Amino acid sequence: MLIARVEGSVVATKKNDKMTGRRMVLVRPFVVSEPGAQSFKPASTTLVAYDALGAGTGELVLVVQGSSARLAAPDKDTPVDAVVIGIVDSVDCGKTKLYSSGG
């Protein structure tokens, strides 16, 4: 499982039939690069993830990949490798608050 920020949406008019009507988002994983870090660092890569929760651009989300993504999809035969499974409210690392949605 990883934490990522939604950077946008992905639209594909031609796709596997099982993906019809499915929302896809572009997410960038975030990491805590060292103990005692005061903030997240964005990873250099992005992922396309299936999103059934309706996460908005800029929100931090929880993403699962691989077989966990297949289990989180509404249909186990859906061809997904990454799925948004949660919208993050806050993240604390030790006594440091790294993120708060403010809501």
C-alpha positions as CSV (number, residue, x, y, z in Angstrom):
1,M,0.0,0.0,0.0
2,L,1.2,3.5,-0.7
3,I,0.3,7.1,-0.2
4,A,-0.1,9.2,-3.4
5,R,-1.4,12.5,-4.5
6,V,-4.0,12.7,-7.3
7,E,-2.5,14.8,-10.1
8,G,-5.3,14.5,-12.6
9,S,-7.6,12.2,-14.5
10,V,-7.0,9.7,-17.4
11,V,-9.5,9.3,-20.2
12,A,-9.3,6.5,-22.7
13,T,-12.1,6.2,-25.2
14,K,-10.9,2.8,-26.5
15,K,-10.2,0.4,-23.7
16,N,-10.9,-3.1,-22.4
17,D,-14.7,-3.6,-22.1
18,K,-14.4,-4.3,-18.3
19,M,-13.0,-0.7,-17.9
20,T,-16.0,1.0,-19.5
21,G,-17.5,3.5,-17.1
22,R,-14.5,3.2,-14.7
23,R,-12.8,6.4,-13.5
24,M,-9.1,6.4,-13.8
25,V,-6.7,8.9,-12.1
26,L,-3.1,9.8,-12.4
27,V,-1.4,9.6,-9.0
28,R,2.2,10.4,-7.8
29,P,3.4,8.3,-4.9
30,F,4.8,10.2,-1.9
31,V,7.6,9.0,0.4
32,V,9.1,9.8,3.8
33,S,12.7,9.8,2.8
34,E,14.4,9.7,6.2
35,P,13.6,9.2,9.9
36,G,12.3,12.4,11.5
37,A,11.3,13.9,8.1
38,Q,9.2,17.0,8.3
39,S,7.4,16.4,5.0
40,F,6.7,14.0,2.2
41,K,8.8,13.9,-1.0
42,P,7.1,13.2,-4.3
43,A,8.4,10.2,-6.2
44,S,9.7,10.7,-9.7
45,T,7.1,8.4,-11.3
46,T,3.3,8.3,-11.6
47,L,0.7,5.6,-11.8
48,V,-2.7,5.2,-13.3
49,A,-5.2,3.9,-10.8
50,Y,-8.8,2.9,-10.8
51,D,-10.8,5.2,-8.5
52,A,-14.3,4.3,-7.3
53,L,-14.2,6.8,-4.5
54,G,-14.2,10.0,-6.5
55,A,-10.9,11.4,-5.2
56,G,-10.2,14.9,-6.4
57,T,-7.1,16.5,-7.9
58,G,-4.7,17.4,-5.1
59,E,-6.1,14.9,-2.5
60,L,-3.9,12.3,-0.8
61,V,-5.1,8.8,-1.3
62,L,-4.2,5.2,-0.4
63,V,-3.4,3.0,-3.4
64,V,-2.9,-0.8,-3.6
65,Q,-1.2,-2.5,-6.4
66,G,-0.9,-6.0,-7.9
67,S,-3.1,-8.8,-6.5
68,S,-4.4,-6.5,-3.8
69,A,-5.7,-4.2,-6.5
70,R,-7.5,-7.0,-8.2
71,L,-9.2,-7.9,-4.9
72,A,-10.2,-4.3,-4.3
73,A,-11.8,-3.9,-7.7
74,P,-15.5,-4.4,-8.0
75,D,-15.1,-7.4,-10.3
76,K,-12.1,-9.7,-9.7
77,D,-11.8,-10.0,-13.5
78,T,-11.2,-6.3,-14.0
79,P,-7.8,-5.7,-15.5
80,V,-6.3,-3.3,-12.9
81,D,-2.9,-3.0,-11.3
82,A,-3.6,-0.1,-9.0
83,V,-6.7,0.9,-7.1
84,V,-7.5,3.9,-4.9
85,I,-8.9,2.3,-1.7
86,G,-9.0,5.4,0.6
87,I,-8.9,9.2,0.8
88,V,-6.4,10.2,3.5
89,D,-7.5,12.5,6.3
90,S,-4.1,12.9,8.1
91,V,-0.7,11.4,8.4
92,D,1.6,11.6,11.4
93,C,5.2,10.5,11.6
94,G,6.3,10.4,15.2
95,K,5.2,13.7,16.6
96,T,5.2,15.5,13.3
97,K,2.0,16.0,11.3
98,L,3.0,15.4,7.7
99,Y,-0.5,16.0,6.2
100,S,-4.0,17.1,7.2
101,S,-6.9,17.4,4.8
102,G,-8.4,20.1,6.9
103,G,-11.8,18.5,6.7
